[in-house]
Amino acid sequence: MEISKTTTTTFYVSRLFGLSPYQIIRNAKGHIVDYTESKGWLLYTILIIATADILTFYGIYYDVTSKRPVRMKSSTSRVVTCVDIAIIVGASSSGVLCGLFGLNRTKKFNQILRETDDYISNYTERMKKKRREVTLLLVIIIGITITVVLDIIVWLRIADKLATKKTDTRRNVYHFLTIYALYYVLMVFHVVFTQSTLGIADRFQSLNKVLLNVFPESAKHLTQPIRIIKVPPLRKVNQAVDDLGNKTKNVATAAITAHIQIVTQVTPIKAAEILEHLIDIHSSLGQAVNIMSAIYGIAILMSLISCLLHVVATAYFLLLEFLGEGDGLFTTTQFFWLIVHNTRLLMVVEPCHRILTEAMRTTKVVCDIQRYCKNPSIKEKLEVFWGQLVVQKSYFTFSAFGMCKIDREIITSFYGTIATYLVILIQFQRSDTSTPSSDAD
C-alpha cells in the first residue's frame, strides 16, 4: 500500500482494522523515510482476525443447532449461508494476510513512489489527493454502516416472528454480528487497494505532464491537452529546468512553465537528460504495478469471486421482491447490498483501468514527440523509450494472482455471467412454484 502524506488517514484506519501492522519511521523534519513491523500491531492483527473468524463460524454452528434457526431453516439456506459467509471470511482474511506478509514488497513499492515524487513532485496535486482520500473513506464507511444497520434490523424482525416464550431467537442474530465486522475489514481493504493503485496512476499522469511541458510540440496534437501548471515567479523557470535536468534523484523540482502559461523552451541537452530520467521512472512505475499484483493478487481474486456470488444472490432476491408482494424494508436492504457489492467491483476495476489508460497515454505522447522531434540526441532517447513502451505494453496491467487481467473488459464478462446465473435461478424458481399445482391436478 502507499504510505505517504496524502494517504496517512487510510494507513491509520487500515491499521485499526488489521490490514497494515506497520510502524512509520520519520526523520527529524517529520518526513516518512521507512516502515518496520510493529510487534504490538502484529499481535493485535492476528488476534482480531482470528477472533472474528472463529466467532463467525461459531455463529453458524449456534444457528444450526438452535431449536428455532433463523438463517439455517432449510438445507438450501444452510448451503447458501455457509458459502456466503465463507467467501467473506476468505476475502477479508486474505486482505489481512497481505499486510502481514507484504512488508518487504510494501517498502519497495513506497521507495519507487518516493523516488518518483522527488523528481516530479510539483506535478502532483497533493491537496486534491488528500481530499479524495478522506472523501472515499467517509463515503465507504458511511455506506457500509447504513447497509449493515438495515440488514441487522431486517434479521431481528425475522427473528422476532420466529420467537417463542421459551426461545430467544434474537441471540441467533447477535451471534452473526462478527460477519459485519469482517465486512468493514473488507471494505477498508478495498479503500487501501484503490488509494494505492490511484497513486500509481497519478504518477503516470505527472510523468505525462512533464513530457508535454518539456516537449510542447506534442501537446497540440492531443485531443485533450493536459493543462499547463503555473509557477508564480518567472525568474525561477530557468532554475527549474536546470533542476529537472539534474541526474541526482534528491533534487527538488518545479514546473517548467512560465506564469503566462507559455511553455519554456528547454535546451536539447537538458531535454535529453530529463527524458533519460523519465524513461527510468516509467520503468519503475511498471515495476510498482507488478509489486501491487504480487501483494494483493490473491486477495483481489477472492474479492472478485465474492462480488460475483453476492451480486447474483442479491439481485435474485431483489427480483423476487419486485415480482411478489415483498417487504419494503427488506427490498431497500437488498438494494443497498447491491450497491455495496457493485461499488466493491468498481473500486477494483476503475483504478487499474486508469493506470492502463495513463500508461497508454504516455505511448501516444512519445509517439507525437518522436514524429516532430528533429534533434538527433533526443531522437535516440525517444527510440529507447519507444522500445520500452512496446515491449512492456502488458507490464502495466494489474493481474489478480495471474488468473485474470483487471481492466474494464472484465466488467462485461462479469455482468454477462451474472445475467446467465440469474436466468438459471429464475427458471428453477418457476419450476419449484409450478410443481405443487401440477401435483394437485
ZAFI-153763 format. One record per atom (N, C-alpha, C): residue in one letter; x negated, y negated, z negated. Coordinates in steps of 0.2 Angstrom, whole numbers, padded with zeros to 4 digits, always signed. Atoms other than C-alpha are relative to their C-alpha. Layout:
// residues N
AXYZ...
END
This chain:
// residues 441
M-0004+0006+0000M+0000+0000+0000M-0004-0006+0000E+0003+0006+0000E-0005-0018+0002E+0000-0003-0007I+0000+0003+0006I-0010-0026-0014I-0004-0007+0001S+0002+0007-0001S-0013-0045-0012S+0004-0005-0003K-0004+0005+0003K-0007-0062-0017K+0007+0000+0002T-0007+0001-0003T+0008-0061-0006T+0004+0007-0002T-0004-0006+0001T+0013-0043-0012T-0001+0002-0008T+0001-0002+0007T+0009-0043-0031T+0007+0001-0003T-0007-0002+0003T+0028-0043-0036T+0002+0007+0002T-0001-0007-0002T+0030-0027-0026T-0004+0005-0003F+0005-0004+0004F+0015-0020-0034F+0002+0002-0007Y-0002-0001+0007Y+0021-0023-0051Y+0006+0004-0001V-0006-0004+0000V+0038-0017-0048V-0001+0007+0002S+0001-0007-0002S+0032-0001-0039S-0004+0003-0006R+0003-0003+0006R+0021+0002-0054R+0004+0002-0005L-0005-0001+0005L+0035+0001-0066L+0004+0006+0002F-0004-0006-0002F+0044+0015-0055F-0004+0006+0001G+0004-0006+0000G+0029+0026-0055G-0003+0001+0007L+0003-0001-0007L+0023+0023-0037L-0007-0003+0001S+0007+0003-0001S+0007+0013-0040S-0004+0000-0007P+0004+0000+0006P-0003+0019-0055P-0007-0003+0000Y+0006+0003-0001Y-0017+0007-0052Y-0001-0006-0005Q+0002+0006+0004Q-0026-0007-0061Q-0004-0005+0005I+0003+0005-0004I-0031-0023-0052I-0006-0003-0003I+0006+0003+0003I-0049-0029-0054I-0001-0007+0004R+0001+0007-0003R-0051-0048-0051R-0007-0003-0002N+0006+0003+0001N-0066-0059-0050N+0001-0006-0005A+0000+0006+0005A-0070-0075-0061A+0005-0005+0003K-0005+0005-0003K-0059-0085-0049K+0007+0003+0000G-0007-0003+0000G-0044-0073-0051G+0002+0003+0007H-0002-0003-0007H-0045-0066-0033H-0001+0008-0001I+0000-0008+0000I-0042-0047-0031I-0006+0002+0004V+0006-0003-0003V-0058-0038-0027V+0000+0008+0000D+0000-0007+0000D-0054-0020-0031D+0005+0003-0004Y-0006-0003+0004Y-0042-0007-0039Y-0003+0006-0002T+0002-0007+0003T-0045+0008-0050T+0006+0003-0003E-0005-0003+0003E-0035+0021-0058E+0001-0002-0007S-0001+0002+0007S-0027+0017-0075S+0003+0006-0003K-0002-0006+0003K-0025+0032-0086K+0006-0001-0004G-0006+0001+0004G-0011+0024-0096G+0006+0000+0005W-0005+0000-0005W-0001+0021-0080W+0001+0007+0004L+0000-0007-0003L-0006+0038-0073L+0004+0005-0004L-0004-0005+0004L+0001+0047-0088L+0008-0002+0000Y-0007+0003+0000Y+0017+0035-0088Y+0003+0003+0007T-0003-0002-0007T+0020+0040-0069T+0002+0007-0001I-0001-0007+0000I+0018+0059-0072I+0006+0001-0005L-0006-0001+0004L+0030+0058-0087L+0006-0002+0002I-0007+0002-0002I+0044+0048-0080I+0002+0004+0006I-0002-0004-0006I+0044+0058-0063I+0002+0007-0002A-0001-0007+0003A+0043+0075-0072A+0006+0000-0004T-0006+0000+0004T+0056+0070-0084T+0007-0001+0004A-0006+0001-0004A+0068+0063-0071A+0002+0006+0004D-0001-0006-0004D+0066+0079-0060D+0003+0005-0004I-0003-0006+0005I+0069+0091-0075I+0007-0002-0002L-0007+0002+0002L+0084+0081-0081L+0005+0001+0005T-0005+0000-0006T+0092+0080-0064T+0002+0007+0002F-0002-0007-0001F+0091+0099-0061F+0004+0003-0006Y-0004-0003+0006Y+0097+0102-0079Y+0007-0003+0001G-0007+0002-0001G+0112+0091-0074G+0004+0005+0004I-0003-0005-0004I+0116+0103-0060I+0002+0007-0004Y-0001-0006+0004Y+0114+0118-0072Y+0006-0001-0005Y-0006+0002+0005Y+0126+0109-0085Y+0006+0000+0003D-0006+0000-0004D+0139+0106-0072D+0003+0007+0002V-0002-0007-0003V+0139+0124-0065V+0003+0004-0006T-0002-0005+0005T+0140+0132-0082T+0006-0003-0005S-0005+0003+0005S+0153+0120-0090S+0007+0003+0002K-0007-0003-0001K+0171+0125-0092K+0004-0003+0005R-0004+0004-0005R+0178+0111-0081R-0005-0004+0005P+0005+0004-0004P+0165+0107-0067P+0003-0006+0003V-0003+0006-0004V+0166+0090-0059V-0003+0000+0007R+0003-0001-0007R+0154+0092-0044R+0000+0007+0002M+0002-0007-0002M+0152+0111-0044M+0007+0004+0000K-0006-0004+0001K+0170+0116-0042K+0001+0006+0004S+0000-0005-0005S+0168+0127-0027S-0007+0002+0002S+0007-0002-0002S+0154+0137-0019S-0003-0005+0005T+0002+0005-0006T+0154+0124-0004T-0003-0006-0004S+0003+0006+0003S+0152+0110-0016S-0006+0001-0004R+0007-0001+0004R+0138+0118-0026R-0006+0000+0005V+0005+0000-0005V+0128+0121-0010V-0001-0007+0002V+0001+0007-0002V+0131+0103-0004V-0003-0004-0005T+0003+0004+0006T+0127+0095-0021T-0007+0002-0001C+0007-0003+0001C+0111+0106-0023C-0004-0003+0005V+0004+0003-0005V+0105+0101-0006V-0001-0007+0000D+0000+0007+0000D+0109+0083-0008D-0005-0002-0005I+0005+0002+0006I+0100+0082-0025I-0007+0002+0001A+0007-0002-0001A+0085+0092-0020A-0003-0004+0005I+0004+0004-0005I+0081+0081-0005I-0001-0007-0003I+0002+0007+0004I+0082+0065-0016I-0006+0001-0004V+0005-0002+0005V+0071+0074-0029V-0007+0000+0004G+0006-0001-0004G+0059+0079-0015G-0003-0007+0003A+0002+0006-0003A+0059+0062-0006A-0004-0005-0005S+0003+0004+0005S+0056+0052-0022S-0006+0002-0003S+0006-0003+0003S+0043+0064-0029S-0006-0001+0004S+0006+0000-0005S+0033+0064-0013S-0002-0007+0000G+0002+0007+0000G+0033+0045-0014G-0005-0002-0006V+0004+0000+0006V+0026+0046-0032V-0007+0003+0001L+0006-0004-0002L+0013+0059-0026L-0005-0004+0004C+0004+0004-0004C+0007+0047-0013C-0004-0005-0004G+0004+0005+0004G+0002+0034-0026G-0005+0004-0005L+0005-0003+0004L-0006+0047-0037L-0006+0003+0003F+0006-0002-0004F-0017+0054-0024F-0003-0004+0006G+0002+0004-0006G-0019+0040-0012G-0005-0006-0002L+0004+0006+0002L-0031+0028-0022L-0005-0002+0005N+0006+0001-0004N-0046+0030-0011N+0002-0003+0007R-0003+0002-0006R-0036+0028+0005R+0003-0007-0001T-0003+0006+0002T-0027+0013-0003T-0006-0006+0000K+0006+0004+0001K-0044+0005-0007K-0003-0002+0007K+0003+0001-0007K-0050+0007+0011K+0005-0004+0004F-0006+0004-0004F-0033+0000+0018F-0001-0007-0002N+0000+0006+0003N-0034-0015+0007N-0007-0004+0002Q+0007+0003-0003Q-0053-0018+0012Q+0001-0002+0007I-0001+0002-0007I-0048-0018+0030I+0004-0007+0000L-0005+0006+0000L-0034-0031+0027L-0004-0006-0003R+0004+0006+0003R-0046-0042+0016R-0005-0003+0005E+0004+0002-0005E-0059-0042+0030E+0003-0004+0005T-0004+0004-0005T-0046-0047+0042T+0002-0007-0002D-0002+0007+0002D-0040-0061+0032D-0006-0005-0001D+0006+0005+0000D-0057-0068+0029D-0002-0003+0006Y+0002+0003-0006Y-0059-0071+0047Y+0006-0004+0003I-0006+0003-0003I-0041-0076+0052I+0005-0002-0005S-0005+0001+0006S-0033-0081+0035S+0004-0006+0002N-0004+0006-0001N-0027-0098+0041N+0005+0001+0005Y-0006-0001-0004Y-0016-0090+0054Y+0005+0004-0003T-0005-0004+0003T-0007-0080+0041T+0005-0005-0005E-0005+0004+0004E+0009-0089+0033E+0001+0003-0006R-0001-0003+0007R+0007-0084+0015R+0006-0001-0003M-0006+0001+0004M+0022-0093+0008M+0006+0003+0003K-0005-0003-0003K+0033-0086+0021K+0000+0008-0002K+0000-0007+0002K+0027-0068+0017K+0002+0001-0007K-0002-0001+0007K+0029-0071-0002K+0008-0001+0000R-0007+0001+0000R+0047-0077+0001R+0003+0007+0003R-0003-0007-0003R+0050-0061+0012R+0000+0005-0005E+0001-0005+0004E+0043-0050-0001E+0006+0000-0006V-0005+0001+0005V+0054-0057-0015V+0007+0001+0002T-0007-0001-0003T+0070-0058-0004T+0001+0008+0001L-0001-0007-0001L+0068-0040+0001L+0001+0004-0006L+0000-0003+0007L+0065-0034-0017L+0007-0001-0003L-0007+0002+0003L+0081-0043-0023L+0005+0003+0004V-0006-0002-0004V+0092-0038-0009V+0001+0008-0001I+0000-0007+0001I+0087-0019-0011I+0002+0002-0007I-0001-0001+0006I+0088-0019-0029I+0008-0001-0002I-0007+0002+0001I+0105-0028-0030I+0005+0005+0004G-0004-0005-0004G+0112-0017-0016G+0001+0007-0003I+0000-0006+0003I+0107-0001-0024I+0004+0000-0006T-0004+0001+0007T+0114-0007-0041T+0007+0000+0001I-0007+0000-0001I+0131-0011-0034I+0002+0007+0002T-0002-0007-0002T+0132+0006-0025T+0000+0005-0005V+0001-0005+0006V+0126+0016-0040V+0006-0001-0005V-0006+0001+0004V+0139+0007-0051V+0007+0002+0002L-0006-0002-0003L+0153+0010-0039L+0001+0008+0000D+0000-0008-0001D+0148+0029-0037D+0001+0003-0007I-0001-0002+0006I+0147+0031-0056I+0008-0001-0002I-0007+0002+0001I+0165+0023-0058I+0004+0006+0003V-0004-0005-0003V+0172+0035-0045V-0001+0007-0003W+0000-0007+0003W+0165+0051-0053W+0003+0000-0007L-0004+0000+0006L+0171+0045-0070L+0007+0001+0001R-0007+0000-0001R+0188+0043-0063R+0002+0007+0002I-0001-0007-0001I+0187+0061-0056I+0000+0004-0006A+0000-0003+0006A+0181+0067-0072A+0005+0000-0005D-0006+0002+0005D+0195+0059-0082D+0006+0004+0002K-0006-0004-0002K+0208+0068-0071K-0001+0008-0001L+0002-0007+0002L+0199+0085-0075L+0000+0001-0007A+0001-0001+0007A+0198+0082-0093A+0006+0003-0004T-0005-0003+0005T+0207+0091-0107T-0001-0002-0007K+0001+0002+0007K+0209+0089-0125K-0007+0003-0003K+0006-0003+0003K+0195+0101-0129K-0006-0001+0005T+0005+0000-0004T+0184+0097-0114T-0002-0007+0002D+0002+0006-0001D+0174+0081-0112D-0003+0000+0007T+0003-0001-0007T+0171+0081-0093T-0005-0006+0002R+0004+0005-0002R+0163+0064-0093R-0008+0001-0002R+0007-0002+0002R+0147+0072-0101R-0003+0003+0007N+0003-0003-0006N+0145+0081-0084N-0002-0006+0005V+0002+0006-0004V+0144+0064-0075V-0006-0003-0003Y+0006+0003+0003Y+0132+0057-0088Y-0007+0004+0001H+0006-0004-0001H+0120+0072-0085H-0003-0001+0007F+0002+0002-0007F+0119+0066-0067F-0003-0007+0001L+0002+0006-0001L+0113+0049-0071L-0007-0001+0002T+0008+0000-0002T+0094+0053-0068T+0000+0000+0007I+0000+0000-0007I+0098+0056-0050I+0000-0007+0003Y+0000+0007-0002Y+0102+0037-0049Y-0006-0003-0001A+0007+0003+0002A+0085+0033-0057A-0004+0002+0006L+0004-0002-0005L+0077+0043-0043L+0002-0004+0006Y-0002+0004-0006Y+0087+0033-0030Y-0004-0007-0001Y+0004+0007+0000Y+0079+0017-0037Y-0008+0001+0002V+0007-0001-0001V+0062+0025-0036V-0001+0001+0008L+0000-0001-0007L+0066+0030-0018L+0000-0007+0004M-0001+0006-0003M+0072+0013-0013M-0006-0005-0001V+0006+0004+0001V+0057+0004-0021V-0006+0003+0005F+0005-0003-0005F+0046+0016-0011F+0001-0003+0007H-0001+0003-0007H+0054+0010+0005H-0002-0007+0000V+0003+0007+0000V+0050-0008+0000V-0007+0000+0000V+0007-0001+0000V+0032-0003-0003V-0002+0001+0007F+0002-0002-0007F+0031+0005+0014F+0001-0006+0005T-0002+0005-0005T+0040-0009+0023T-0005-0006-0001Q+0005+0006+0001Q+0028-0023+0015Q-0007+0002+0003S+0006-0002-0002S+0013-0013+0019S-0001+0000+0008T+0000+0000-0007T+0017-0010+0037T+0001-0007+0003L+0000+0007-0003L+0023-0028+0040L-0006-0004-0001G+0006+0003+0001G+0007-0033+0033G-0005+0001+0005I+0004-0002-0006I-0002-0024+0047I+0002-0004+0006A-0003+0004-0006A+0010-0032+0060A-0002-0007-0001D+0002+0007+0000D+0006-0049+0053D-0007-0002+0002R+0007+0001-0002R-0012-0047+0055R-0001+0001+0008F+0000-0001-0007F-0009-0041+0073F+0002-0007+0003Q-0003+0006-0003Q+0001-0057+0076Q-0005-0006-0001S+0006+0005+0001S-0013-0068+0068S-0005+0001+0005L+0005-0001-0005L-0025-0060+0080L+0002-0002+0007N-0003+0003-0007N-0014-0064+0095N+0000-0007+0000K+0000+0007+0000K-0013-0082+0089K-0007-0003+0001V+0007+0002-0001V-0032-0083+0088V-0002+0000+0008L+0002-0001-0007L-0034-0076+0106L+0003-0006+0004L-0003+0005-0004L-0021-0089+0113L-0003-0007-0002N+0003+0006+0001N-0029-0103+0104N-0007-0001+0003V+0007+0001-0003V-0047-0099+0110V+0000+0001+0007F-0001-0001-0007F-0041-0094+0127F+0007-0003+0002P-0007+0002-0001P-0026-0106+0130P+0002+0001+0007E-0003-0001-0007E-0025-0102+0149E+0004+0006+0000S-0004-0006+0000S-0017-0086+0144S+0007-0002-0003A-0006+0001+0003A-0003-0094+0134A+0005-0002+0005K-0005+0002-0004K+0006-0102+0148K+0003+0005+0005H-0003-0006-0004H+0009-0085+0157H+0004+0004-0004L-0004-0004+0004L+0018-0078+0142L+0007-0003+0000T-0007+0002+0000T+0037-0079+0142T+0002-0004-0006Q-0001+0004+0006Q+0037-0085+0124Q-0006-0001-0004P+0006+0001+0003P+0021-0093+0119P+0000+0000-0007I+0001+0000+0007I+0015-0091+0101I-0001-0008-0001R+0000+0007+0002R+0017-0108+0093R-0008-0002-0002I+0007+0002+0002I+0000-0118+0090I+0001-0003-0007I+0000+0002+0007I-0004-0121+0072I-0004-0007+0000K+0003+0007+0001K-0008-0139+0067K-0005+0000-0006V+0005+0001+0005V-0023-0144+0057V+0000-0008-0001P+0000+0007+0000P-0022-0162+0050P-0006-0004+0002P+0005+0004-0003P-0039-0169+0052P-0003+0002+0006L+0002-0001-0006L-0045-0170+0069L-0008+0002+0000R+0008-0001+0001R-0064-0171+0064R-0002+0007-0002K+0002-0006+0002K-0063-0154+0057K+0000+0006+0005V-0001-0005-0005V-0059-0145+0073V-0006+0003+0002N+0006-0003-0002N-0076-0143+0079N-0004+0005-0005Q+0003-0004+0006Q-0082-0136+0062Q+0004+0006+0000A-0004-0006+0000A-0068-0124+0063A-0002+0005+0005V+0002-0004-0006V-0073-0117+0080V-0007+0003-0002D+0006-0003+0002D-0091-0115+0073D+0001+0005-0005D-0001-0005+0005D-0085-0106+0058D+0003+0007+0002L-0003-0006-0003L-0074-0094+0068L-0005+0004+0004G+0004-0004-0004G-0088-0090+0079G-0006+0003-0004N+0006-0003+0005N-0100-0086+0064N+0001+0007-0001K-0001-0008+0001K-0103-0067+0063K+0000+0002-0007T-0001-0002+0007T-0103-0067+0044T+0007+0001-0002K-0007-0002+0001K-0087-0059+0038K+0003-0004-0006N-0002+0003+0006N-0086-0070+0022N+0002-0007+0002V-0001+0007-0002V-0084-0086+0032V+0007-0002-0001A-0007+0003+0000A-0068-0097+0028A+0001-0003+0007T-0002+0002-0006T-0060-0101+0044T+0006-0005+0000A-0006+0005+0000A-0047-0114+0050A+0002+0001+0007A-0003-0001-0006A-0036-0115+0065A-0003-0004+0005I+0004+0003-0005I-0043-0120+0082I+0005-0004+0004T-0004+0005-0003T-0031-0134+0086T-0001-0007-0002A+0000+0007+0002A-0030-0152+0086A+0007-0002-0003H-0006+0002+0003H-0017-0162+0077H+0005-0002+0005I-0006+0001-0005I-0008-0167+0093I+0001+0006+0004Q-0002-0006-0003Q-0006-0149+0097Q-0003+0001+0007I+0004-0001-0006I-0019-0149+0111I-0006+0005-0002V+0005-0006+0002V-0030-0133+0110V-0007-0003+0002T+0007+0002-0001T-0048-0137+0108T-0004+0004+0005Q+0004-0004-0005Q-0060-0132+0122Q-0006+0004-0004V+0005-0004+0003V-0071-0118+0115V-0006+0002+0005T+0005-0001-0004T-0088-0116+0122T-0001+0008+0002P+0000-0007-0001P-0091-0099+0131P-0004+0004-0005I+0004-0004+0004I-0104-0094+0119I+0004+0002-0007K-0004-0001+0006K-0093-0097+0104K+0006+0005+0001A-0006-0004-0002A-0078-0089+0113A-0002+0008+0000A+0003-0007+0000A-0089-0073+0116A-0001+0003-0007E+0002-0002+0007E-0094-0072+0098E+0007+0001-0004I-0006-0001+0003I-0076-0074+0092I+0004+0006+0003L-0003-0006-0003L-0070-0061+0105L-0003+0006-0003E+0004-0006+0003E-0083-0049+0098E+0003+0002-0007H-0003-0001+0006H-0076-0051+0081H+0007+0003+0000L-0007-0002-0001L-0058-0049+0087L+0001+0007+0002I+0000-0007-0002I-0062-0033+0095I-0001+0005-0006D+0001-0004+0007D-0069-0026+0078D+0007+0000-0004I-0006+0000+0004I-0053-0032+0069I+0005+0004+0003H-0005-0003-0003H-0042-0025+0082H-0001+0008-0001S+0001-0007+0001S-0050-0008+0080S+0001+0002-0008S-0001-0002+0007S-0050-0009+0061S+0008+0000-0002L-0007+0000+0001L-0031-0013+0061L+0003+0007+0002G-0003-0007-0002G-0028+0003+0071G-0002+0005-0005Q+0002-0005+0005Q-0038+0012+0058Q+0005-0001-0006A-0005+0001+0005A-0026+0004+0045A+0006+0004+0001V-0006-0003-0002V-0011+0011+0054V-0001+0008-0002N+0001-0008+0001N-0019+0029+0053N-0001+0001-0007I+0000-0001+0007I-0023+0027+0035I+0007+0000-0003M-0007+0000+0002M-0005+0022+0032M+0004+0007+0001S-0002-0007-0002S+0000+0038+0041S-0002+0005-0004A+0003-0005+0005A-0011+0048+0030A+0003+0000-0007I-0002+0001+0007I-0005+0041+0014I+0007+0002-0001Y-0007-0001+0001Y+0014+0041+0017Y+0003+0004+0005G-0003-0004-0005G+0016+0053+0031G+0006+0005-0003I-0004-0005+0002I+0024+0067+0021I+0006-0003-0004A-0006+0003+0004A+0035+0055+0010A+0005-0003+0005I-0005+0003-0005I+0042+0046+0026I+0003+0006+0003L-0004-0005-0003L+0046+0063+0034L+0006+0002-0005M-0006-0002+0005M+0056+0068+0018M+0005-0005+0000S-0005+0005+0000S+0064+0051+0018S+0005+0000+0006L-0003+0000-0006L+0069+0053+0036L+0005+0006+0000I-0005-0006+0000I+0077+0070+0033I+0005-0001-0005S-0005+0001+0005S+0086+0064+0018S+0005-0005+0003C-0005+0005-0003C+0093+0049+0028C+0004+0004+0005L-0004-0004-0005L+0099+0061+0042L+0006+0004-0004L-0005-0004+0004L+0108+0073+0029L+0005-0005-0003H-0004+0004+0004H+0115+0059+0019H+0005-0005+0005V-0005+0003-0005V+0122+0049+0034V+0005+0004+0003V-0005-0005-0003V+0130+0064+0041V+0005+0001-0005A-0005-0002+0006A+0138+0069+0024A+0005-0006-0001T-0004+0006+0002T+0143+0051+0020T+0005-0002+0006A-0004+0002-0005A+0150+0047+0037A+0006+0005+0001Y-0005-0005-0001Y+0160+0063+0037Y+0005-0001-0005F-0005+0002+0005F+0168+0059+0020F+0004-0006+0001L-0003+0007-0002L+0171+0041+0026L+0006+0001+0005L-0005-0002-0005L+0180+0048+0041L+0006+0003-0002L-0006-0003+0003L+0191+0059+0031L+0004-0005-0004E-0004+0005+0004E+0196+0045+0020E+0004-0005+0005F-0004+0004-0005F+0201+0034+0035F+0005+0004+0003L-0006-0004-0003L+0211+0048+0043L+0005+0002-0004G-0005-0002+0005G+0220+0053+0027G+0002-0006-0004E-0002+0005+0005E+0228+0043+0013E-0005+0000-0006G+0005-0001+0004G+0212+0041+0004G+0000-0006-0006D+0000+0005+0005D+0207+0031-0012D-0004-0006+0002G+0003+0006-0002G+0202+0013-0009G-0007+0000-0003L+0006+0000+0003L+0188+0014-0021L-0005+0005+0002F+0004-0005-0003F+0181+0030-0015F-0003-0002+0007T+0002+0002-0007T+0181+0023+0003T-0005-0005+0000T+0005+0006+0000T+0172+0007-0002T-0007+0003-0003T+0006-0003+0002T+0159+0018-0011T-0004+0003+0005Q+0003-0004-0006Q+0156+0029+0004Q-0003-0005+0005F+0002+0005-0005F+0154+0013+0015F-0006-0003-0003F+0006+0003+0003F+0141+0006+0003F-0006+0005+0001W+0006-0006-0001W+0131+0023+0003W-0002+0000+0007L+0002+0000-0007L+0132+0022+0022L-0005-0005+0002I+0005+0006-0001I+0124+0005+0022I-0007+0001-0003V+0006-0001+0003V+0111+0010+0010V-0005+0005+0004H+0004-0005-0004H+0105+0026+0020H-0002-0003+0007N+0002+0003-0006N+0105+0016+0036N-0005-0005-0001T+0005+0005+0002T+0095+0002+0028T-0006+0004-0001R+0006-0004+0001R+0083+0015+0022R-0004+0002+0007L+0002-0002-0006L+0081+0021+0040L-0003-0006+0004L+0003+0006-0003L+0078+0004+0047L-0006-0003-0003M+0006+0002+0003M+0066+0000+0034M-0006+0004+0001V+0006-0004-0002V+0055+0014+0040V-0001-0002+0008V+0001+0001-0007V+0058+0011+0059V-0002-0007+0002E+0001+0007-0002E+0058-0008+0061E-0007-0002-0001P+0007+0002+0001P+0041-0012+0053P-0005+0004+0005C+0005-0004-0005C+0032+0002+0063C+0001-0002+0007H-0001+0003-0007H+0040-0004+0079H-0003-0007+0001R+0003+0007+0000R+0034-0022+0075R-0007+0001+0001I+0008-0001-0001I+0016-0015+0073I-0001+0002+0008L+0001-0002-0007L+0018-0007+0090L+0001-0006+0005T-0001+0005-0004T+0025-0022+0098T-0005-0005+0000E+0005+0005+0000E+0012-0034+0092E-0007+0003+0003A+0006-0003-0003A-0002-0022+0097A+0000+0000+0007M-0001+0000-0007M+0005-0020+0114M+0000-0008+0003R+0000+0007-0002R+0007-0039+0115R-0008-0002+0001T+0007+0001+0000T-0012-0040+0112T-0003+0002+0007T+0002-0002-0007T-0014-0030+0128T+0002-0005+0005K-0002+0005-0005K-0004-0042+0138K-0004-0007+0000V+0005+0006+0001V-0014-0057+0131V-0006+0001+0003V+0006-0001-0003V-0030-0049+0135V+0000+0001+0008C-0001-0001-0007C-0024-0044+0152C+0000-0007+0004D-0001+0007-0003D-0019-0063+0156D-0007-0003-0001I+0006+0003+0001I-0036-0069+0149I-0005+0003+0005Q+0004-0004-0005Q-0045-0056+0160Q+0001-0003+0007R-0002+0002-0007R-0036-0062+0175R-0002-0007+0002Y+0001+0007-0001Y-0040-0080+0173Y-0007-0003-0002C+0006+0002+0002C-0057-0080+0165C-0006+0001+0005K+0005+0000-0006K-0072-0084+0176K-0007+0001-0003N+0007+0000+0003N-0087-0084+0163N-0002+0008+0000P+0002-0007+0000P-0097-0068+0165P-0001+0003-0007S+0001-0002+0006S-0102-0066+0147S+0007+0002-0004I-0007-0001+0003I-0083-0067+0141I+0003+0006+0004K-0003-0006-0003K-0078-0055+0155K-0002+0006-0002E+0003-0007+0002E-0090-0042+0149E+0003+0002-0006K-0004-0002+0006K-0082-0043+0132K+0007+0002+0001L-0007-0002-0002L-0065-0043+0139L+0001+0007+0003E+0000-0007-0002E-0069-0027+0148E+0000+0005-0005V+0000-0004+0006V-0074-0019+0132V+0006+0000-0004F-0007+0000+0004F-0058-0025+0123F+0005+0004+0004W-0005-0003-0004W-0048-0019+0138W+0000+0008+0000G+0002-0007+0001G-0056-0002+0137G+0003+0003-0006Q-0003-0002+0006Q-0052-0001+0119Q+0007+0001-0001L-0007+0001+0000L-0034-0006+0121L+0003+0006+0004V-0003-0006-0004V-0031+0008+0135V-0001+0006-0004V+0002-0007+0004V-0040+0022+0125V+0004+0001-0006Q-0003-0001+0006Q-0032+0018+0109Q+0008-0002+0000K-0007+0002-0001K-0014+0015+0116K+0004+0003-0006S-0004-0004+0005S-0007+0028+0104S-0002-0001-0007Y+0003+0001+0006Y-0018+0023+0090Y+0004-0004-0005F-0003+0005+0004F-0006+0010+0083F+0008+0002-0001T-0007-0002+0001T+0010+0021+0082T+0000+0004-0006F+0000-0003+0006F+0014+0027+0065F+0003+0007+0001S-0002-0007-0001S+0016+0046+0063S+0002+0003-0007A-0003-0003+0006A+0027+0055+0050A-0003+0007-0001F+0003-0006+0001F+0015+0069+0045F-0001+0004+0006G+0002-0003-0006G+0011+0072+0063G+0006+0004+0003M-0006-0003-0003M+0029+0078+0066M+0004-0004+0005C-0003+0005-0005C+0036+0063+0075C-0003-0007+0000K+0002+0007+0000K+0031+0046+0080K+0006-0005-0002I-0005+0004+0002I+0040+0032+0072I+0000-0007+0004D-0001+0007-0004D+0047+0018+0084D+0008+0000+0001R-0007+0001-0001R+0064+0013+0090R+0003+0006+0004E-0003-0006-0004E+0066+0028+0101E+0003+0005-0005I-0003-0005+0004I+0069+0039+0086I+0007-0002-0003I-0007+0002+0002I+0085+0029+0082I+0005+0003+0004T-0004-0003-0004T+0093+0035+0097T+0001+0008-0001S+0000-0008+0001S+0089+0054+0094S+0003+0001-0007F-0002-0001+0006F+0093+0051+0076F+0008+0000+0000Y-0007+0000+0000Y+0111+0045+0079Y+0003+0004+0004G-0003-0005-0004G+0114+0057+0093G+0000+0006-0004T+0000-0006+0005T+0110+0071+0080T+0006-0001-0005I-0005+0001+0005I+0122+0063+0068I+0007+0001+0003A-0006-0001-0004A+0136+0062+0081A+0002+0007+0001T-0001-0007-0001T+0134+0080+0085T+0002+0004-0006Y-0002-0003+0006Y+0135+0086+0067Y+0007-0002-0002L-0007+0002+0002L+0150+0075+0064L+0005+0003+0004V-0005-0004-0004V+0159+0083+0078V+0001+0007-0002I-0001-0007+0002I+0155+0100+0072I+0004+0001-0007L-0004+0000+0007L+0161+0096+0054L+0007-0001+0001I-0007+0001-0001I+0177+0089+0060I+0004+0005+0003Q-0003-0006-0003Q+0180+0104+0071Q+0002+0005-0006F-0001-0005+0006F+0178+0115+0055F+0005-0002-0004Q-0005+0002+0005Q+0189+0104+0045Q+0007+0001+0003R-0006-0001-0003R+0203+0105+0058R+0002+0008+0000S-0002-0007+0000S+0201+0124+0059S+0002+0002-0007D-0002-0002+0006D+0202+0125+0040D+0007-0002-0002T-0007+0002+0002T+0218+0115+0039T+0005+0003+0004S-0005-0003-0004S+0226+0124+0053S+0001+0008-0002T+0000-0007+0002T+0223+0141+0045T+0006+0002-0004P-0006-0002+0004P+0237+0141+0032P+0006+0000+0004S-0006+0000-0004S+0250+0136+0044S+0001+0006+0005S+0000-0006-0004S+0246+0150+0056S+0002+0006-0004D-0002-0005+0004D+0247+0162+0042D+0007+0000-0002A-0007+0000+0002A+0264+0156+0036A+0004+0002+0006D-0004-0003-0006D+0271+0159+0054D+0000+0007+0001
END
